[in-house]
């Protein structure tokens, strides 16, 4: 499966000021309101806005989680954690839903490998799930590649799985800014 995006995925993260710290969740639930319901976001804690507005409105006070949930592709929603801990993959994956998580900390150049949860069960290593092997078989699997390149590869893998790579349209789309106490 040698499908690649037209734009560098890392470049889009930089352009949208997400490269310093990045926690993303892809969930196989199509509606952003359905995702917010699973996360038990109160109606008054949701604001419809684009990502740049969400980043401006987010107040990263301790103990508060802020998510921006957007439609990613048919059958997929995407959650960007703007502050606090990421969403619970077990809750999101119940009833045979797939959840993929990717975390990158730019200041220390650390990336956590893709995590995969299906129907409440996490697989310790996404790359052991043979069902998804065709999505990464053309990439260098050594653990000695630069972190930047590893991040790009993992974002491409997620674009292949979901059917959509990051693009400017995604980052300017309307989503839900959600605040969780």
Contact map, one row per residue, 1 for C-alpha under 8 A:
1110000000000000000000000000000000000000000000000000000000000000000000000000000000000000000000000000000000000000000000000000000000000111110000000000000000000000000000000000000000000
1111000000000000000000000000000000000000000000000000000000000000000000000000000000000000000000000000000000000000000000000000000000000000010000000000000000000000000000000000000000000
1111100000000000000000000000000000000000000000000000000000000000000000000000000000000000000000000000000000000000000000000000000000000000000000000000000000000001000000000000000000000
0111110000000000000000000000000000000000000000000000000000000000000000000000000000000000000000000000000000000000000000000000000000000000000000000000000000010000000000000000000000000
0011111110000000000000000000000000000000000000000000000000000000000000000000000000000000000000000000000000000000000000000000000000000000000000000000000000010010000011000000000000000
0001111100000000000000000000000000000000000000000000000000000000000000000000000000000000000000000000000000000000000000000000000000000000000000000000000000000000000000000000000000000
0000111110110000000000000000000000000000000000000000000000000000000000000000000000000000000000000000000000000000000000000000000000000000000000000000000000000000000000100000000000000
0000111111110000000000000000000000000000000000000000000000000000000000000000000000000000000000000000000000000000000000000000000000000000000000000000000100000000000000000000000000000
0000101111111000000000000000000000000000000000000000000000000000000000000000000000000000000000000000000000000000000000000000000000000000000000000000000100110000000011100000000000000
0000000111111100001000000000000000000000000000000000000000000000000000000000000000000000000000000000000000000000000000000000000000000000000000000001001100000000000000000000000000000
0000001111111110000000000000000000000000000000000000000000000000000000000000000000000000000000000000000000000000000000000000000000000000000000000000000000000000000000000000000000000
0000001111111111000000000000000000000000000000000000000000000000000000000000000000000000000000000000000000000000000000000000000000000000000000000000000000000000000001110000000000000
0000000011111111111000000000000000000000000000000000000000000000000000000000000000000000000000000000000000000000000000000000000000000000000000000000000000000000000000000000000000000
0000000001111111111000000000000000000000000000000000000000000000000000000000000000000000000000000000000000000000000000000000000000000000000000000000000000000000000000000000000000000
0000000000111111110000000000000000000000000000000000000000000000000000000000000000000000000000000000000000000000000000000000000000000000000000000000000000000000000000000000000000000
0000000000011111111000000000000000000000000000000001000000000000000000000000000000000000000000000000000000000000000000000000000000000000000000000000000000000000000000000010000000000
0000000000001111111100000000000000000000000000000000000000000000000000000000000000000000000000000000000000000000000000000000000000000000000000000000000000000000000000000000000000000
0000000000001111111111000000000000000000000000000000000000000000000000000000000000000000000000000000000000000000000000000000000000000000000000000000000000000000000000000000000000000
0000000001001101111111000000000000000000000000000000000000000000000000000000000000000000000000000000000001000000000000000000000000000000000000000000000000000000000000000000000000000
0000000000000000111111000000000000000000000000000000000000000000000000000000000000000000000000000000000111100000000000000000000000000000000000000000000000000000000000000000000000000
0000000000000000011111100000000000000000000000000000000000000000000000000000000000000000000000000000001111100000000000000000000000000000000000000000000000000000000000000000000000000
0000000000000000011111110000000000000000000000000000000000000000000000000000000110000000000000000000011111000000000000000000000000000000000000000000000000000000000000000000000000000
0000000000000000000011111000000000000000000000000000000000000000000000000000000111000100000000000000111100000000000000000000000000000000000000000000000000000000000000000000000000000
0000000000000000000001111100000000000000000000000000000000000000000000000000011110000000000000000000111000000000000000000000000000000000000000000000000000000000000000000000000000000
0000000000000000000000111110000000000000000000000000000000000000000000000000011100000010000000000011110000000000000000000000000000000000000000000000000000000000000000000000000000000
0000000000000000000000011111000000000000000000000000000000000000000000000001111000000000000000000011100000000000000000000000000000000000000000000000000000000000000000000000000000000
0000000000000000000000001111100000000000000000000000000000000000000000000001111000000000000110001111000000000000000000000000000000000000000000000000000000000000000000000000000000000
0000000000000000000000000111110000000000000000000000000000000000000000000011100000000000000000001110000000000000000000000000000000000000000000000000000000000000000000000000000000000
0000000000000000000000000011111101100000000000000000000000000000000000000011100000000000000000001000000000000000000000000000000000000000000000000000000000000000000000000000000000000
0000000000000000000000000001111101000000000000000000000000000000000000101111100000000000000000000000000000000000000000000000000000000000000000000000000000000000000000000000000000000
0000000000000000000000000000111111100000000000000000000000000000000000100001100000000000000000000000000000000000000000000000000000000000000000000000000000000000000000000000000000000
0000000000000000000000000000111111110000000000000000000000000000000011100000100000000000000000000000000000000000000000000000000000000000000000000000000000000000000000000000001100000
0000000000000000000000000000001111111000000000000000000000000000000000000000000000000000000000000000000000000000000000000000000000000000000000000000000000000000000000000000000000000
0000000000000000000000000000111111111100000000000000000000000000000000000000000000000000000000000000000000000000000000000000000000000000000000000000000000000000000000000000000000000
0000000000000000000000000000101111111110000000000000000000000000000010000000100000000000000100000000000000000000000000000000000000000000000000000000000000000000000000000000000000000
0000000000000000000000000000000111111111100000000000000000000000000010000000000000000000000000000000000000000000000000000000000000000000000000000000000000000000000000000000000001000
0000000000000000000000000000000011111111100000000000000000000000000000000000000000000000000000000000000000000000000000000000000000000000000000000000000000000000000000000000000000000
0000000000000000000000000000000001111111100000000000000000000000000000000000000000000000001100000000000000000000000000000000000000000000000000000000000000000000000000000000000000000
0000000000000000000000000000000000111111100000000000000000000000000000000000000000000011001100000000000000000000000000000000000000000000000000000000000000000000000000000000000000000
0000000000000000000000000000000000011111110000000000000000000000000000000000000000000000000000000000000000000000000000000000000000000000000000000000000000000000000000000000000000000
0000000000000000000000000000000000011111111011000000000000000000000000000000000000000000000000000000000000000000000000000000000000000000000000000000000000000000000000000000000001110
0000000000000000000000000000000000000001111111000000000000000000000000000000000000000000000000000000000000000000000000000000000000000000000000000000000000000000000000000000000000000
0000000000000000000000000000000000000000111111000000000000000000000000000000000000000000000000000000000000000000000000000000000000000000000000000000000000000000000000000000000000000
0000000000000000000000000000000000000000011111000000000000000000000000000000000000000000000000000000000000000000000000000000000000000000000000000000000000000000000000000000000000000
0000000000000000000000000000000000000000111111100000000000000000000000000000000000000000000000000000000000000000000000000000000000000000000000000000000000000000000000000000000001110
0000000000000000000000000000000000000000111111110000000000000000000000000000000000000000000000000000000000000000000000000000000000000000000000000000000000000000000000000000000111100
0000000000000000000000000000000000000000000011111000000000000000000000000000000000000000000000000000000000000000000000000000000000000000000000000000000000000000000000000000000111000
0000000000000000000000000000000000000000000001111100000000000000000000000000000000000000000000000000000000000000000000000000000000000000000000000000000000000000000000000000011110000
0000000000000000000000000000000000000000000000111110110000000000000000000000000000000000000000000000000000000000000000000000000000000000000000000000000000000000000000000000111110000
0000000000000000000000000000000000000000000000011111110000000000000000000000000000000000000000000000000000000000000000000000000000000000000000000000000000000000000000000011111100000
0000000000000000000000000000000000000000000000001111111000000000000100000000000000000000000000000000000000000000000000000000000000000000000000000000000000000000000000000011111000000
0000000000000001000000000000000000000000000000000111111100000000000000000000000000000000000000000000000000000000000000000000000000000000000000000000000000000000000000000001000000000
0000000000000000000000000000000000000000000000001111111110000000000000000000000000000000000000000000000000000000000000000000000000000000000000000000000000000000000000000000000000000
0000000000000000000000000000000000000000000000001111111111000000000100000000000000000000000000000000000000000000000000000000000000000000000000000000000000000000000000000000000010000
0000000000000000000000000000000000000000000000000011111111000000000000000000000001000000000000000000000000000000000000000000000000000000000000000000000000000000000000000000000000000
0000000000000000000000000000000000000000000000000001111111000000000000000000000000000000000000000000000000000000000000000000000000000000000000000000000000000000000000000000000000000
0000000000000000000000000000000000000000000000000000111111100000000000000000000000000000000000000000000000000000000000000000000000000000000000000000000000000000000000000000000000000
0000000000000000000000000000000000000000000000000000011111110000010000000000000001100000000000000000000000000000000000000000000000000000000000000000000000000000000000000000000000000
0000000000000000000000000000000000000000000000000000000011111000000000000000000000100000000000000000000000000000000000000000000000000000000000000000000000000000000000000000000000000
0000000000000000000000000000000000000000000000000000000001111101110000000000000001110000000000000000000000000000000000000000000000000000000000000000000000000000000000000000000000000
0000000000000000000000000000000000000000000000000000000000111111000000000000000000000000000000000000000000000000000000000000000000000000000000000000000000000000000000000000000000000
0000000000000000000000000000000000000000000000000000000000011111000000000000000000010000000000000000000000000000000000000000000000000000000000000000000000000000000000000000000000000
0000000000000000000000000000000000000000000000000000000000001111100000000000000000010000000000000000000000000000000000000000000000000000000000000000000000000000000000000000000000001
0000000000000000000000000000000000000000000000000000000000011111110000000000000000110000000000000000000000000000000000000000000000000000000000000000000000000000000000000000000000111
0000000000000000000000000000000000000000000000000000000000010011111000000000000011111100000000000000000000000000000000000000000000000000000000000000000000000000000000000000000000111
0000000000000000000000000000000000000000000000000000000001010001111100000000000011110000000000000000000000000000000000000000000000000000000000000000000000000000000000000000000011110
0000000000000000000000000000000000000000000000000000000000000000111110000000001111100000000000000000000000000000000000000000000000000000000000000000000000000000000000000000000111100
0000000000000000000000000000000000000000000000000010010000000000011111000000001111000000000000000000000000000000000000000000000000000000000000000000000000000000000000000000001111000
0000000000000000000000000000000100110000000000000000000000000000001111100000111100000000000000000000000000000000000000000000000000000000000000000000000000000000000000000000001111000
0000000000000000000000000000000100000000000000000000000000000000000111110000111000000000000000000000000000000000000000000000000000000000000000000000000000000000000000000000111100000
0000000000000000000000000000011100000000000000000000000000000000000011111101110000000000000000000000000000000000000000000000000000000000000000000000000000000000000000000000001000000
0000000000000000000000000000000000000000000000000000000000000000000001111101110000000000000000000000000000000000000000000000000000000000000000000000000000000000000100000100000000000
0000000000000000000000000000010000000000000000000000000000000000000000111111100000000000000000000000000000000000000000000000000000000000000000000000000000000000011100000000000000000
0000000000000000000000000000010000000000000000000000000000000000000000111111000000000000000000000000000000000000000000000000000000000000000000000000000000000000000000000000000000000
0000000000000000000000000001110000000000000000000000000000000000000000001111100000000000000000000000000000000000000000000000000000000000000000000000000000000000000000000000000000000
0000000000000000000000000111111000000000000000000000000000000000000000111111110000000000000000000000000000000000000000000000000000000000000000000000000000000000010000000000000000000
0000000000000000000000000111111100100000000000000000000000000000000011111011111000000000000000000000000000000000000000000000000000000000000000000000000000000000000000000000000000000
0000000000000000000000011110000000000000000000000000000000000000000011110001111100000000000000000000000000000000000000000000000000000000000000000000000000000000000000000000000000000
0000000000000000000000011110000000000000000000000000000000000000001111000000111110000000000000000000000000000000000000000000000000000000000000000000000000000000000000000000000000000
0000000000000000000001111000000000000000000000000000000000000000001110000000011111000000000000000000000000000000000000000000000000000000000000000000000000000000000000000000000000000
0000000000000000000001110000000000000000000000000000000000000000111100000000001111111110000000000000000000000000000000000000000000000000000000000000000000000000000000000000000000000
0000000000000000000000100000000000000000000000000000001001010000111100000000000111110000000000000000000000000000000000000000000000000000000000000000000000000000000000000000000000000
0000000000000000000000000000000000000000000000000000000001110001111000000000000011111000000000000000000000000000000000000000000000000000000000000000000000000000000000000000000000000
0000000000000000000000000000000000000000000000000000000000010111110000000000000011111100000000000000000000000000000000000000000000000000000000000000000000000000000000000000000000000
0000000000000000000000000000000000000000000000000000000000000000100000000000000010111110000000000000000000000000000000000000000000000000000000000000000000000000000000000000000000000
0000000000000000000000100000000000000000000000000000000000000000100000000000000010011111000000000000000000000000000000000000000000000000000000000000000000000000000000000000000000000
0000000000000000000000001000000000000010000000000000000000000000000000000000000010001111100100000000000000000000000000000000000000000000000000000000000000000000000000000000000000000
0000000000000000000000000000000000000010000000000000000000000000000000000000000000000111111100000000000000000000000000000000000000000000000000000000000000000000000000000000000000000
0000000000000000000000000000000000000000000000000000000000000000000000000000000000000011111110000010000000000000000010010000000000000000000000000000000000000000000000000000000000000
0000000000000000000000000000000000000000000000000000000000000000000000000000000000000001111111000000000000000000000011111100000000000000000000000000000000000000000000000000000000000
0000000000000000000000000000000000000110000000000000000000000000000000000000000000000001111111000000000000000000000000010000000000000000000000000000000000000000000000000000000000000
0000000000000000000000000010000000100110000000000000000000000000000000000000000000000011111111001010000000000000000000010000000000000000000000000000000000000000000000000000000000000
0000000000000000000000000010000000000000000000000000000000000000000000000000000000000000111111111110000000000000000011110000000000000000000000000000000000000000000000000000000000000
0000000000000000000000000000000000000000000000000000000000000000000000000000000000000000011111111000000000000000000001110000000000000000000000000000000000000000000000000000000000000
0000000000000000000000000000000000000000000000000000000000000000000000000000000000000000000011111000000000000000000000100000000000000000000000000000000000000000000000000000000000000
0000000000000000000000000000000000000000000000000000000000000000000000000000000000000000000011111100000000000000000001100000000000000000000000000000000000000000000000000000000000000
0000000000000000000000000011100000000000000000000000000000000000000000000000000000000000000111111110000000000000000001100000000000000000000000000000000000000000000000000000000000000
0000000000000000000000000011000000000000000000000000000000000000000000000000000000000000000010011111000000000000000111100000000000000000000000000000000000000000000000000000000000000
0000000000000000000000001111000000000000000000000000000000000000000000000000000000000000100110001111100000000000000111000000000000000000000000000000000000000000000000000000000000000
0000000000000000000000001110000000000000000000000000000000000000000000000000000000000000000000000111110000000000011110000000000000000000000000000000000000000000000000000000000000000
0000000000000000000000111100000000000000000000000000000000000000000000000000000000000000000000000011111000000000011100000000000000000000000000000000000000000000000000000000000000000
0000000000000000000001111000000000000000000000000000000000000000000000000000000000000000000000000001111100000011111000000000000000000000000000000000000000000000000000000000000000000
0000000000000000000011110000000000000000000000000000000000000000000000000000000000000000000000000000111110000011110000000000000000000000000000000000000000000000000000000000000000000
0000000000000000000111100000000000000000000000000000000000000000000000000000000000000000000000000000011111001111000000000000000000000000000000000000001000000000000000000000000000000
0000000000000000000111000000000000000000000000000000000000000000000000000000000000000000000000000000001111111110000000000000000000000000000000000000000000000000000000000000000000000
0000000000000000001111000000000000000000000000000000000000000000000000000000000000000000000000000000000111111100000000000000000000000000000000000000000000000000000000000000000000000
0000000000000000000110000000000000000000000000000000000000000000000000000000000000000000000000000000000011111100000000000000000000000000000000000000000000000000000000000000000000000
0000000000000000000000000000000000000000000000000000000000000000000000000000000000000000000000000000000011111100000000000000000000000000000000000000000000000000000000000000000000000
0000000000000000000000000000000000000000000000000000000000000000000000000000000000000000000000000000000111111110000000000000000000000000000000000010000000000000000000000000000000000
0000000000000000000000000000000000000000000000000000000000000000000000000000000000000000000000000000000111111111000000000000000000000000000000000010000000000000000000000000000000000
0000000000000000000000000000000000000000000000000000000000000000000000000000000000000000000000000000011110001111100000000000000000000000000000000010011000000000000000000000000000000
0000000000000000000000000000000000000000000000000000000000000000000000000000000000000000000000000000011100000111110000000000000000000000000000000000000000000000000000000000000000000
0000000000000000000000000000000000000000000000000000000000000000000000000000000000000000000000000000011000000011111000000000110000000000000000000000000000000000000000000000000000000
0000000000000000000000000000000000000000000000000000000000000000000000000000000000000000000000000001111000000001111100000000111000000000000000000000000001000000000000000000000000000
0000000000000000000000000000000000000000000000000000000000000000000000000000000000000000000000000001110000000000111110000111110000000000000000000000000000000000000000000000000000000
0000000000000000000000000000000000000000000000000000000000000000000000000000000000000000000000000111100000000000011111000111110000000000000000000000000000000000000000000000000000000
0000000000000000000000000000000000000000000000000000000000000000000000000000000000000000110010000111000000000000001111111110000000000000000000000000000000000000000000000000000000000
0000000000000000000000000000000000000000000000000000000000000000000000000000000000000000010011011110000000000000000111111100000000000000000000000000000000000000000000000000000000000
0000000000000000000000000000000000000000000000000000000000000000000000000000000000000000010011111100000000000000000011111000000000000000000000000000000000000000000000000000000000000
0000000000000000000000000000000000000000000000000000000000000000000000000000000000000000111111000000000000000000000011111100000000000000000000000000000000000000000000000000000000000
0000000000000000000000000000000000000000000000000000000000000000000000000000000000000000010000000000000000000000000011111110000000000000000000000000000000000000000000000000000000000
0000000000000000000000000000000000000000000000000000000000000000000000000000000000000000010000000000000000000000001111011111000000000000000000000000000000000000000000000000000000000
0000000000000000000000000000000000000000000000000000000000000000000000000000000000000000000000000000000000000000001110001111110010000000000000000000000000000000000000000000000000000
0000000000000000000000000000000000000000000000000000000000000000000000000000000000000000000000000000000000000000001100000111110000000000000000000000000000000000000000000000000000000
0000000000000000000000000000000000000000000000000000000000000000000000000000000000000000000000000000000000000000111100000011111110000000000000000000000000000000000000000000000000000
0000000000000000000000000000000000000000000000000000000000000000000000000000000000000000000000000000000000000000111100000011111110000000000000000000000000000000000000000000000000000
0000000000000000000000000000000000000000000000000000000000000000000000000000000000000000000000000000000000000000010000000000111111011000000000000000000000000000000000000000000000000
0000000000000000000000000000000000000000000000000000000000000000000000000000000000000000000000000000000000000000000000000000111111000000000000000000000000000000000000000000000000000
0000000000000000000000000000000000000000000000000000000000000000000000000000000000000000000000000000000000000000000000000010111111111000000000000000000000000000000000000000000000000
0000000000000000000000000000000000000000000000000000000000000000000000000000000000000000000000000000000000000000000000000000001111111000000000000000000000000000000000000000000000000
0000000000000000000000000000000000000000000000000000000000000000000000000000000000000000000000000000000000000000000000000000000011111100000000000000000000000000000000000000000000000
0000000000000000000000000000000000000000000000000000000000000000000000000000000000000000000000000000000000000000000000000000001011111111000000000000000000000000100000000000000000000
0000000000000000000000000000000000000000000000000000000000000000000000000000000000000000000000000000000000000000000000000000001011111111100000000000000000000000000000000000000000000
1000000000000000000000000000000000000000000000000000000000000000000000000000000000000000000000000000000000000000000000000000000000111111100000000000000000000000000000000000000000000
1000000000000000000000000000000000000000000000000000000000000000000000000000000000000000000000000000000000000000000000000000000000011111110000000000000000001001100000000000000000000
1000000000000000000000000000000000000000000000000000000000000000000000000000000000000000000000000000000000000000000000000000000000011111111000000000000000001000000000000000000000000
1000000000000000000000000000000000000000000000000000000000000000000000000000000000000000000000000000000000000000000000000000000000001111111000000000000000000000000000000000000000000
1100000000000000000000000000000000000000000000000000000000000000000000000000000000000000000000000000000000000000000000000000000000000011111100000000000000000000000000000000000000000
0000000000000000000000000000000000000000000000000000000000000000000000000000000000000000000000000000000000000000000000000000000000000001111110000000000010000000000000000000000000000
0000000000000000000000000000000000000000000000000000000000000000000000000000000000000000000000000000000000000000000000000000000000000000011111001000000000000000000000000000000000000
0000000000000000000000000000000000000000000000000000000000000000000000000000000000000000000000000000000000000000000000000000000000000000001111100000000000000000000000000000000000000
0000000000000000000000000000000000000000000000000000000000000000000000000000000000000000000000000000000000000000000000000000000000000000000111111000000000000000000000000000000000000
0000000000000000000000000000000000000000000000000000000000000000000000000000000000000000000000000000000000000000000000000000000000000000000011111000000000000000000000000000000000000
0000000000000000000000000000000000000000000000000000000000000000000000000000000000000000000000000000000000000000000000000000000000000000000001111100000000000000000000000000000000000
0000000000000000000000000000000000000000000000000000000000000000000000000000000000000000000000000000000000000000000000000000000000000000000101111110110000000000000000000000000000000
0000000000000000000000000000000000000000000000000000000000000000000000000000000000000000000000000000000000000000000000000000000000000000000000011111110000000000000000000000000000000
0000000000000000000000000000000000000000000000000000000000000000000000000000000000000000000000000000000000001110000000000000000000000000000000001111111000000000000000000000000000000
0000000001000000000000000000000000000000000000000000000000000000000000000000000000000000000000000000000000000000000000000000000000000000000000000111111100000000000000000000000000000
0000000000000000000000000000000000000000000000000000000000000000000000000000000000000000000000000000000000000000000000000000000000000000000000001111111110000000000000000000000000000
0000000000000000000000000000000000000000000000000000000000000000000000000000000000000000000000000000000000000010000000000000000000000000000000001111111111000000000000000000000000000
0000000001000000000000000000000000000000000000000000000000000000000000000000000000000000000000000000000100000010000000000000000000000000000000000011111111100000000000000000000000000
0000000111000000000000000000000000000000000000000000000000000000000000000000000000000000000000000000000000000000000000000000000000000000000000000001111111110000000000000000000000000
0000000000000000000000000000000000000000000000000000000000000000000000000000000000000000000000000000000000000000000000000000000000000000001000000000111111111000000000000000000000000
0000000000000000000000000000000000000000000000000000000000000000000000000000000000000000000000000000000000000000010000000000000000000000000000000000011111111100000000000000000000000
0000000010000000000000000000000000000000000000000000000000000000000000000000000000000000000000000000000000000000000000000000000000000000000000000000001111111110000010000000000000000
0001100010000000000000000000000000000000000000000000000000000000000000000000000000000000000000000000000000000000000000000000000000000000000000000000000111111111000010000000000000000
0000000000000000000000000000000000000000000000000000000000000000000000000000000000000000000000000000000000000000000000000000000000000011000000000000000011111111100000000000000000000
0000000000000000000000000000000000000000000000000000000000000000000000000000000000000000000000000000000000000000000000000000000000000000000000000000000001111111110110000000000000000
0000100000000000000000000000000000000000000000000000000000000000000000000000000000000000000000000000000000000000000000000000000000000000000000000000000000111111111111000000000000000
0010000000000000000000000000000000000000000000000000000000000000000000000000000000000000000000000000000000000000000000000000000000000010000000000000000000011111111110000000000000000
0000000000000000000000000000000000000000000000000000000000000000000000000000000000000000000000000000000000000000000000000000000000010010000000000000000000001111111100000000000000000
0000000000000000000000000000000000000000000000000000000000000000000000001001000000000000000000000000000000000000000000000000000000000000000000000000000000000111111110000000000000000
0000000000000000000000000000000000000000000000000000000000000000000000001000000000000000000000000000000000000000000000000000000000000000000000000000000000000011111110000000000000000
0000000000000000000000000000000000000000000000000000000000000000000000011000000000000000000000000000000000000000000000000000000000000000000000000000000000000111111111000000000000000
0000100010000000000000000000000000000000000000000000000000000000000000000000000000000000000000000000000000000000000000000000000000000000000000000000000000110111011111100000000000000
0000100010010000000000000000000000000000000000000000000000000000000000000000000000000000000000000000000000000000000000000000000000000000000000000000000000000010000111110110000000000
0000001010010000000000000000000000000000000000000000000000000000000000000000000000000000000000000000000000000000000000000000000000000000000000000000000000000000000011111110000000000
0000000000010000000000000000000000000000000000000000000000000000000000000000000000000000000000000000000000000000000000000000000000000000000000000000000000000000000001111111000000000
0000000000000000000000000000000000000000000000000000000000000000000000000000000000000000000000000000000000000000000000000000000000000000000000000000000000000000000000111111100000000
0000000000000000000000000000000000000000000000000000000000000000000000010000000000000000000000000000000000000000000000000000000000000000000000000000000000000000000001111111100000000
0000000000000001000000000000000000000000000000000110000000000000000000000000000000000000000000000000000000000000000000000000000000000000000000000000000000000000000001111111100000000
0000000000000000000000000000000000000000000000000111000000000000000000000000000000000000000000000000000000000000000000000000000000000000000000000000000000000000000000011111110000000
0000000000000000000000000000000000000000000000001110000000000000000001000000000000000000000000000000000000000000000000000000000000000000000000000000000000000000000000001111111000000
0000000000000000000000000000000000000000000000011110000000000000000001000000000000000000000000000000000000000000000000000000000000000000000000000000000000000000000000000001111100000
0000000000000000000000000000000100000000000000011110000000000000000111100000000000000000000000000000000000000000000000000000000000000000000000000000000000000000000000000000111110000
0000000000000000000000000000000100000000000001111100000000000000001111000000000000000000000000000000000000000000000000000000000000000000000000000000000000000000000000000000011111000
0000000000000000000000000000000000000000000001111000010000000000011110000000000000000000000000000000000000000000000000000000000000000000000000000000000000000000000000000000001111100
0000000000000000000000000000000000010000100011100000000000000000011110000000000000000000000000000000000000000000000000000000000000000000000000000000000000000000000000000000000111110
0000000000000000000000000000000000000000100011000000000000000001111000000000000000000000000000000000000000000000000000000000000000000000000000000000000000000000000000000000000011111
0000000000000000000000000000000000000000100010000000000000000001110000000000000000000000000000000000000000000000000000000000000000000000000000000000000000000000000000000000000001111
0000000000000000000000000000000000000000000000000000000000000011100000000000000000000000000000000000000000000000000000000000000000000000000000000000000000000000000000000000000000111
